[in-house]
Amino acid sequence: MLIPLVRRVVRLVVVLAGVSLVTFAILHVSGDPVSLMMPEAPEADRVALRQAMGFNEALPVQFARFLANTARGNFGNSFFHREPALPLVLDRMPTTLLLTVLAMGLSLAIALPIGILSAVRRNSVFDHGATVAVFLGTSMPVFWTGIMLILLFAVQLRLLPVSGWESWAALVLPTLTLATFSTPLLLRIVRSSMLEVINLDYVRTARAKGVSEWIVIWHHALVNAALPLVTVAGLQFGLLLGGAVITETVFAVPGVGRLIVGAIRQLDFPIVQAGVFLLALIVVLVNFTVDLLYIYLNPQIRVR
Amino acid sequence: MSIGTLAPPTVTVHEGAARGAERSRTWRKLARNPAAIVGALILLTVIGAAVFAPYVAPQDPARQSLIRRFSPPVWVPGGSTAYLLGTDQVGRDILSRIIHGARISLIVGIAAVLVSLAVGVTLGLLSGFLQGRVDTMIMTVVDVTLSFPQLLLALAFVAALGPSLTTIIVVLGLTGWERYTRVVRAEVLALREKDFVEAARAMGASPTRLLLRHLLPNTFSSIIVMSTLQVAQAILQEAALSFLGVGTGSAYPTWGQMIALGRDFVSVAWWLPTFPGLAILLTVLAINLVGDRLRDALDPRVG
């Protein structure tokens, strides 16, 4: 149990270094970060800025400094807000996480029962209906779903606010939007992981000895389908955060996603880097936790 | 992309003699499925619209007209047969803009997938075939890529490099390859142990020959299915980038950009954001339907 743990911690560190490198590359990929930061400035100002920011040094040196700064949570000052970038991003993180967790919860509440029923009644009208819904859901652009929900609930029916995050009513449409994005993905996984176990011998045995159908499904099948479900759900967390970025933009939700999109328009790269790094960090930590859970639940696990 | 280019793999090295029969069985399975046929028809329509856009679009997509602003779709009172799906805030014909927008969606969708394909398959083959340290390194890169929400990464890099069609294609291609690597690697790992690979190796086939002639062709069916579905994903990603304002950087209409502009007028002219979104939905749905049935048709385990 200890060796897999150590391996995973080592991998965590390596992946985080890789994540930093990619984040570092955002500013440097164009070759000249200064003209990216101040496209209209005169040459003299550019030279001064290049000097002040250390852009004249070799890239490995700059990356080493970036790593050291990142480890201390220092992404530099936002060009636009003129204060440290990290606290600005952290301020908005709870909003994004709340939106993501609400959507994930709603998705699970829908996908679990429907996915299980789909698998149990395979090829029934219900299952086919669920499949059609999954196809439609995965083919809709998230931002368009959001606008259509605004059209229906805010413009036509006047039931809910168009945008914002001030009241509980304002949370409804963004949560619904993000959930229409994540539910089909989850539903598909629930259904297929249930199908995998539902015909296995031990489930058949349980049925044969007269265990009631619902206990078979909940106690025997679902518990074993849960393991792959947790892993894939962890992997999809990144997808969900990507969806949150767009959802926030559509509904003017004051979260990290909207902050980053705004910062990209203003070429405010410290914010962009801090935001991208933090969201990636969350994904990495979620997957690390899932990994640990997996070791804990399944000691026979084969370690790569 | 037409159905023709999605043709099933013809090279199954170890079953060369049966491949003709296999191909016709694949096509029969596809043709039996109504959803796949509907998907293929929609897809052909979209491709036709994209290719012949200047000839089939009823109006010039860029022509503005202040008197014809916010003309509703033809079936709504006040609509005109000249503008079947209505006009936008500066009087441009929405249907014509959607027809022209199909070009960007398809070009980006297909080209980005080709980039992902080249990178992802190469790395997957190397990873599965060489194993050891190379494998560990490549899989670490995969883990790093998986840590970022793809859209966010694409957004940041397109912004940094300056929006253009090429940038979008390359960035979406380079942020979307990891699925190919994982799948091809897994297949190669399974195939290595098969008898025909052993036999080829015993006959003195070089590693390169083994890789290109024996292992690669046997991953074709998963690659084809994956690529079809990835085109749909790339189209959605491109639309999202355009929606967020880091699109192609040109005035040429794209579906995502039309929705972004239409959002501001959703309370006065619902047709502005609605129809471009339906175009995305139908196109992506059609590709998903075809790709899904293709998977069933190419999978020998399914009836």
Boltz contact constraints between the chains, C-beta under 6 A:
constraints:
  - contact:
      token1: [A, 14]
      token2: [B, 140]
      max_distance: 6.0
  - contact:
      token1: [A, 15]
      token2: [B, 143]
      max_distance: 6.0
  - contact:
      token1: [A, 15]
      token2: [B, 144]
      max_distance: 6.0
  - contact:
      token1: [A, 18]
      token2: [B, 144]
      max_distance: 6.0
  - contact:
      token1: [A, 19]
      token2: [B, 144]
      max_distance: 6.0
  - contact:
      token1: [A, 19]
      token2: [B, 147]
      max_distance: 6.0
  - contact:
      token1: [A, 26]
      token2: [B, 156]
      max_distance: 6.0
  - contact:
      token1: [A, 26]
      token2: [B, 160]
      max_distance: 6.0
  - contact:
      token1: [A, 29]
      token2: [B, 160]
      max_distance: 6.0
  - contact:
      token1: [A, 30]
      token2: [B, 160]
      max_distance: 6.0
  - contact:
      token1: [A, 30]
      token2: [B, 161]
      max_distance: 6.0
  - contact:
      token1: [A, 135]
      token2: [B, 288]
      max_distance: 6.0
  - contact:
      token1: [A, 139]
      token2: [B, 281]
      max_distance: 6.0
  - contact:
      token1: [A, 139]
      token2: [B, 284]
      max_distance: 6.0
  - contact:
      token1: [A, 139]
      token2: [B, 285]
      max_distance: 6.0
  - contact:
      token1: [A, 139]
      token2: [B, 288]
      max_distance: 6.0
  - contact:
      token1: [A, 140]
      token2: [B, 281]
      max_distance: 6.0
  - contact:
      token1: [A, 141]
      token2: [B, 236]
      max_distance: 6.0
  - contact:
      token1: [A, 141]
      token2: [B, 239]
      max_distance: 6.0
  - contact:
      token1: [A, 141]
      token2: [B, 280]
      max_distance: 6.0
  - contact:
      token1: [A, 143]
      token2: [B, 243]
      max_distance: 6.0
  - contact:
      token1: [A, 144]
      token2: [B, 259]
      max_distance: 6.0
  - contact:
      token1: [A, 144]
      token2: [B, 277]
      max_distance: 6.0
  - contact:
      token1: [A, 147]
      token2: [B, 263]
      max_distance: 6.0
  - contact:
      token1: [A, 147]
      token2: [B, 273]
      max_distance: 6.0
  - contact:
      token1: [A, 151]
      token2: [B, 266]
      max_distance: 6.0
  - contact:
      token1: [A, 151]
      token2: [B, 270]
      max_distance: 6.0
  - contact:
      token1: [A, 155]
      token2: [B, 267]
      max_distance: 6.0
  - contact:
      token1: [A, 238]
      token2: [B, 149]
      max_distance: 6.0
  - contact:
      token1: [A, 241]
      token2: [B, 149]
      max_distance: 6.0
  - contact:
      token1: [A, 242]
      token2: [B, 149]
      max_distance: 6.0
  - contact:
      token1: [A, 242]
      token2: [B, 151]
      max_distance: 6.0
  - contact:
      token1: [A, 242]
      token2: [B, 152]
      max_distance: 6.0
  - contact:
      token1: [A, 245]
      token2: [B, 152]
      max_distance: 6.0
  - contact:
      token1: [A, 246]
      token2: [B, 240]
      max_distance: 6.0
  - contact:
      token1: [A, 261]
      token2: [B, 244]
      max_distance: 6.0
  - contact:
      token1: [A, 264]
      token2: [B, 159]
      max_distance: 6.0
  - contact:
      token1: [A, 272]
      token2: [B, 156]
      max_distance: 6.0
  - contact:
      token1: [A, 276]
      token2: [B, 152]
      max_distance: 6.0
  - contact:
      token1: [A, 276]
      token2: [B, 156]
      max_distance: 6.0
  - contact:
      token1: [A, 280]
      token2: [B, 147]
      max_distance: 6.0
  - contact:
      token1: [A, 280]
      token2: [B, 148]
      max_distance: 6.0
  - contact:
      token1: [A, 283]
      token2: [B, 147]
      max_distance: 6.0
  - contact:
      token1: [A, 284]
      token2: [B, 147]
      max_distance: 6.0
